Amino acid sequence: MHDDAAFFDWCAQTTHTESPLIQPLAVEASHRRFYRVLANANDTSSWVAMNSPPTLEQNDQFVALAEIFAQHNIPVPNILATDLSRGFVLMTDLGAIELAQTYSTTTEQPALTAAISVLIQLQEVASEHIPVYDQARLAMEFDLFEEWLLRKFLGSPGVAVATSGANTLTTVKALCLDTMLEQPQTCVHRDYHCRNLLFNQNQLGVVDFQDALMGPGLYDIASLLRDCYYRHDEAKVDHYLGLFLQRSPYFDATQFVSLKRAFDLTAIQRQLKALGIFARLHLRDGKSSHLIWIEPVLHRLIEVARTHSETQPLSLLLDQLRQPITERLAALQ
């Protein structure tokens, strides 16, 4: 699927370096692979290169959206060279510090504030190249939880929960989707979390943006503050959600209580989807890199669902999964 030798040769040619140092970056939830390309040990020049199978990924969309976002002053990488027939892309390097590395440090406040400022800009982007995040897609994503985590990953225990909790899942699905579709529809990055946001020299960088859609205006702030890969305490969630609502022209910050509910329902849909995707990555794609996140995401989902009367039945249903998931993950070690 990946022609590494040809890709590394292409990197050397396009960067005009004879023997560049090519370092793999973190594995992500797609077929794309990213590398940092360094000119040599004595040269600080660096680039980021993407090896992305053209039959499996939307590389044309990646390049098109990079140009669109750059035109709207969104800090995305500049595309320097492409060979889309082979899925090779060379771009500028926005730095190595992910947003998660700023959390619980003195840099956290400026980093999160910058992320919100850029998110406000991002919501203003509109283009015919950005499809609509419609009800059918939102529903399909919600259903990934039952299909991949409950039925395929957990097997019999998951099937039992899916069967006994069918009415709960149906009710919560309708509640989440209605809430998301009622929101102002804006440009949505869809993975606006601590792994796809960089913060270097007080500048934010945005990557992994090729799946952007026009969708629920609370989706990206839910991705940021109800992150699958990091847990913010609730006071911090409220503070930065309030800051976002104050700055966004699409929301009335005085309606914080009702918007916090909509924010949580949006996060519930997204995290249920994530649990399904983490299981699918392992079962279908042979990637076990995201299994470690299943339990923490499940536990946070239980907590958030417990805070709203309409989703308390979901919290009880998810609580039944704690032991089966722990046992299933232990069996894989």
C-alpha positions in Angstrom: 0.0 0.0 0.0 2.9 2.4 0.9 5.9 2.5 -1.5 8.3 3.8 1.1 11.5 3.6 -1.0 10.0 5.6 -3.8 8.5 8.1 -1.3 11.8 8.6 0.4 13.6 9.2 -2.9 10.9 11.7 -3.9 11.4 13.5 -0.6 15.1 13.8 -1.3 14.5 15.1 -4.8 11.9 17.6 -3.9 13.8 19.0 -0.9 17.1 19.0 -3.0 18.9 17.1 -0.3 21.1 14.1 -0.9 20.5 12.2 2.3 17.7 13.8 4.3 16.8 12.5 7.8 13.3 11.2 7.6 11.5 10.8 10.9 8.0 9.1 11.2 5.4 11.2 13.1 2.6 9.8 15.3 0.3 7.2 13.8 -3.1 8.7 13.1 -6.5 7.2 12.4 -6.2 7.0 8.7 -4.1 5.4 5.9 -1.9 8.5 5.7 1.6 8.5 7.0 3.4 11.7 8.0 7.2 12.3 8.3 9.4 15.1 9.3 12.1 15.6 6.7 15.4 17.2 7.9 18.0 18.4 5.5 20.9 16.9 7.6 22.3 17.0 11.0 24.0 20.4 10.4 21.1 22.1 8.7 17.9 23.1 10.6 15.8 23.2 7.5 12.8 20.9 7.9 9.6 19.9 6.0 6.7 17.6 6.6 5.9 14.9 4.0 2.7 12.9 3.6 2.5 9.4 2.0 -1.2 8.9 1.4 -2.5 6.1 -0.8 -4.5 7.8 -3.5 -7.1 5.0 -3.7 -7.8 5.2 0.0 -7.6 8.9 0.8 -8.9 12.2 -0.6 -5.6 13.7 -1.5 -7.1 16.2 -4.0 -9.4 17.4 -1.2 -6.4 17.8 1.1 -4.6 20.1 -1.4 -7.8 22.0 -2.3 -8.6 22.7 1.3 -5.1 23.7 2.2 -5.4 26.4 -0.4 -8.8 27.5 0.7 -7.9 27.7 4.4 -4.7 29.6 3.6 -6.7 32.1 1.6 -8.8 32.7 4.8 -5.7 33.1 6.9 -6.1 29.8 8.7 -2.6 28.7 9.8 -2.3 25.4 7.8 0.9 24.2 6.1 1.8 25.5 2.7 1.8 22.8 0.0 5.3 22.9 -1.6 5.2 19.9 -4.0 2.8 17.1 -4.9 2.7 13.8 -6.8 -1.0 13.0 -6.4 -0.8 10.0 -8.6 1.3 8.3 -6.0 -0.1 10.2 -3.0 3.0 12.2 -2.1 2.8 15.7 -0.6 5.5 17.9 0.7 4.5 20.9 2.9 5.9 23.4 5.3 6.7 22.3 8.9 4.5 24.0 11.5 6.6 22.6 14.4 6.7 19.6 16.7 4.8 20.8 19.8 1.3 19.5 19.9 -1.4 21.3 21.9 -1.5 18.5 24.4 2.2 19.3 25.3 1.1 22.7 26.5 -1.6 21.5 28.8 -0.9 21.9 32.5 2.0 24.2 31.7 2.3 28.0 31.6 1.7 27.9 27.9 -1.7 26.3 28.2 -3.7 29.5 28.5 -2.2 31.2 25.4 -2.4 28.0 23.4 -6.1 27.3 24.1 -6.9 31.0 23.6 -5.2 30.8 20.2 -7.0 27.6 19.3 -10.3 29.4 20.0 -9.3 32.5 18.0 -8.5 30.3 15.0 -11.6 28.3 15.4 -13.7 31.6 15.2 -11.9 32.3 11.9 -12.4 28.8 10.7 -16.2 29.0 11.2 -16.3 31.9 8.6 -14.8 29.8 5.8 -17.3 28.9 3.0 -16.6 27.1 -0.3 -18.3 24.9 -2.8 -15.5 22.4 -2.1 -16.7 21.9 1.5 -19.6 19.4 1.6 -22.5 19.5 4.0 -22.4 17.4 7.2 -25.9 16.1 6.7 -28.2 14.0 8.9 -27.4 10.7 7.1 -23.7 11.1 7.8 -24.2 12.1 11.4 -26.4 9.0 11.9 -23.9 6.7 10.2 -21.2 8.0 12.5 -23.4 7.4 15.6 -24.0 3.9 14.5 -20.3 3.1 14.3 -20.4 2.6 18.1 -22.9 -0.2 18.0 -21.6 -1.8 14.8 -17.9 -1.9 15.6 -17.5 -1.5 19.4 -20.5 -3.4 20.7 -21.1 -6.1 18.1 -17.8 -6.7 16.5 -15.2 -5.8 19.2 -17.0 -7.0 22.3 -19.0 -9.8 20.7 -21.6 -11.5 22.9 -21.5 -9.0 25.8 -21.7 -6.1 23.4 -24.6 -7.7 21.5 -26.4 -8.2 24.8 -26.0 -4.5 25.7 -27.0 -3.4 22.2 -30.1 -5.5 22.3 -31.2 -4.5 25.8 -30.3 -0.9 25.2 -31.8 -0.5 21.7 -34.4 2.0 22.7 -31.9 4.0 24.7 -29.5 4.2 21.7 -32.3 5.2 19.4 -33.6 7.9 21.7 -30.1 9.4 22.3 -29.3 9.2 18.6 -32.3 11.3 17.7 -31.6 13.7 20.5 -28.0 14.2 19.5 -28.7 14.5 15.8 -31.6 17.0 16.3 -29.5 19.1 18.5 -26.6 19.1 16.1 -28.8 20.0 13.1 -30.5 22.8 15.0 -27.2 24.6 15.6 -25.8 27.3 13.3 -24.1 25.4 10.5 -20.5 26.6 10.0 -17.2 25.2 8.6 -16.2 22.4 10.8 -12.7 20.9 10.9 -14.1 17.7 12.5 -10.9 16.7 14.3 -10.0 19.9 16.1 -8.2 18.3 19.0 -4.9 18.4 20.8 -3.1 16.1 18.2 -4.1 18.2 15.2 -3.3 21.6 16.7 0.3 22.7 17.0 1.7 25.6 19.1 5.2 26.7 18.3 6.7 30.1 19.1 3.3 31.3 20.2 1.7 30.5 16.8 -1.1 28.0 16.3 -0.8 25.5 13.4 -3.7 23.4 12.1 -3.3 20.0 10.4 -5.4 17.0 9.3 -8.1 19.3 7.9 -9.0 17.4 4.8 -12.3 16.0 6.2 -13.8 19.5 6.9 -17.5 19.9 6.3 -20.2 22.5 6.8 -21.9 21.3 10.0 -22.8 22.0 13.7 -21.2 25.1 15.0 -20.4 23.5 18.4 -18.7 20.5 16.9 -15.1 21.7 16.9 -15.3 23.3 20.3 -16.6 20.0 21.6 -13.6 18.3 19.9 -11.3 20.7 21.6 -12.7 20.7 25.1 -14.1 17.1 25.3 -11.0 15.8 23.7 -10.6 12.0 23.3 -6.9 12.2 24.1 -7.0 14.6 27.1 -9.3 15.3 30.0 -9.9 19.0 31.0 -11.5 19.6 34.3 -15.1 20.9 34.2 -14.2 24.4 35.4 -11.8 24.8 32.5 -14.3 23.4 30.0 -16.8 26.0 31.2 -14.3 28.8 31.0 -13.1 28.1 27.5 -16.6 27.2 26.2 -17.8 30.6 27.6 -14.9 32.3 25.8 -15.8 30.7 22.6 -19.5 31.6 22.9 -18.6 35.2 23.6 -16.4 35.5 20.5 -18.5 33.5 18.0 -21.0 35.6 16.1 -23.2 32.5 15.8 -24.1 32.0 19.5 -25.5 34.0 22.4 -23.2 33.6 25.4 -26.0 34.6 27.8 -27.7 31.3 26.9 -24.8 29.3 28.4 -26.9 26.6 30.1 -28.8 25.6 27.0 -25.7 25.8 24.9 -23.7 23.7 27.4 -26.3 21.0 26.9 -26.1 21.2 23.1 -22.3 21.2 23.4 -22.4 18.0 25.5 -24.9 16.3 23.2 -22.5 17.1 20.3 -19.6 15.7 22.3 -21.6 12.5 23.0 -22.2 11.9 19.3 -18.6 12.5 18.5 -17.1 10.3 21.3 -19.5 7.4 20.5 -18.3 7.7 16.9 -14.7 7.7 18.2 -15.2 4.5 20.2 -16.5 2.8 17.0 -13.6 4.1 15.0 -11.0 3.0 17.5 -12.4 -0.6 17.4 -12.7 -0.5 13.6 -9.0 0.6 13.3 -8.0 -2.6 15.3 -10.4 -5.0 13.6 -10.5 -3.9 10.0 -7.3 -1.9 9.5 -4.9 -3.9 11.8 -4.1 -0.7 13.8 -4.0 -1.2 17.6 -2.6 2.3 18.3 -5.9 3.7 19.5 -7.1 0.8 21.7 -5.6 2.6 24.8 -8.0 5.4 24.4 -11.2 3.3 24.5 -11.5 3.1 28.3 -10.7 6.8 29.1 -13.2 7.9 26.4 -15.8 5.5 27.7 -15.4 6.7 31.3 -15.7 10.4 30.3 -18.8 9.6 28.2 -20.4 8.0 31.2 -19.7 11.1 33.3 -21.0 13.6 30.7 -24.1 11.5 29.9 -24.9 11.3 33.6 -25.2 15.1 33.9 -28.3 15.5 31.7 -31.6 13.8 32.5 -32.2 12.9 28.9 -28.9 11.0 28.6 -28.8 9.3 32.0 -30.1 6.1 30.5 -27.2 6.1 28.1 -24.8 6.6 31.1 -26.3 3.5 32.7 -26.0 1.5 29.5 -22.4 2.5 29.0 -21.6 1.7 32.6 -22.4 -2.0 31.8 -19.5 -1.9 29.3 -16.7 -1.2 31.8 -15.9 -4.8 32.7 -16.4 -6.3 29.3 -14.1 -3.7 27.7 -11.5 -4.1 30.4 -11.5 -7.9 29.9 -11.4 -7.6 26.1 -8.5 -5.2 26.1 -6.6 -7.4 28.6 -7.1 -10.4 26.4 -5.4 -8.5 23.5 -2.2 -7.8 25.5 
